Amino acid sequence: MTRPLVMGVMNLTPDSFSDGGRIDGVERAVRVAGRMLAQGADVLDLGGQSTRPGAEEVGPDRELERLLPALAAIRAAHPAVTLSVDTFHAAVAEAALAAGADWINDVRGANPALRDPAMLPLIARRGCPYVLMHSRGDSRSMDALAVYGDVVDEVRAELEAATVTALAAGVRPERIVWDPGLGFAKTSEQNLALLRRLPDLAAAGHPLLVGPSRKRFIGAVLNEPRPRARLWGTAAVCALAVAGGAAVLRVHDVGPIAQVARMAAAVAGEPSVSPPRR
Ligand code: HH2
């Protein structure tokens, strides 16, 4: 039985919604990476730009200043670790891949209006795993764009359309990971609908990544305004997402969620679609 992969979130930003400023230097980044790996992370996702609603865009140069020293130090300390970089800039992705990143996680991957035109050709050339996430608009406009007929059908159609474009650009199908983009241009109810019907998305055959960790919809259901106090809500979503076919869980609290992932997969008893490792 394959088990879902746990992707540990490492935000190298001062303003991320739940952990901004926590990793304040390279030494701390290496320590956090080591702890996440010891707790069962399979992939570490490094980000240098917050995507929370209202976040300011810092641009590729600043993003690289935040990312590259940490990436190099983590790679040196843990040569075999699988490193993902969370960026929507092709220039950042290219430099990160050259510096030893393995995956690119693009929150604008399924957003044709905003996807960097150089991203798909880069992914095709490098042949790396690519997380193609659904979103609409940018961090300033997305809340106003959470308007759908049937959210699941529309998200699936937009992921499919982006996949067709990616394949036409030369990206190999087995390198594409789908992500419904929880919290990106979705109301709480729309996030819940996507989670409820995750099997409809999994049926397309691409490994599914979900990133519910500490998000606003969990706070809304639980009436819990403190993002860091949403662990149990995150755990519930992760267990059900595994039952619904999720192959990768992107989370801040790696230790507890690694247990949830293993246990939920054991109960579900069915292998999910395996994501690419490197
Ligand atoms: N969510 C966030 C960032 N990147 N990438 C994928 N593929 N899926 C997600 O759901 C996702 C993501 C937002 O969470 P976080 O990184 O903790 O916050 P911030 O964007 O404020 O840094």
Residues whose N, C-alpha, C, O or C-beta is under 5 A from the ligand:
A	BS01	HH2	N11 D15 S16 F17 Q49 S50 T51 R52 D86 N105 V131 M133 D179 G181 L182 G211
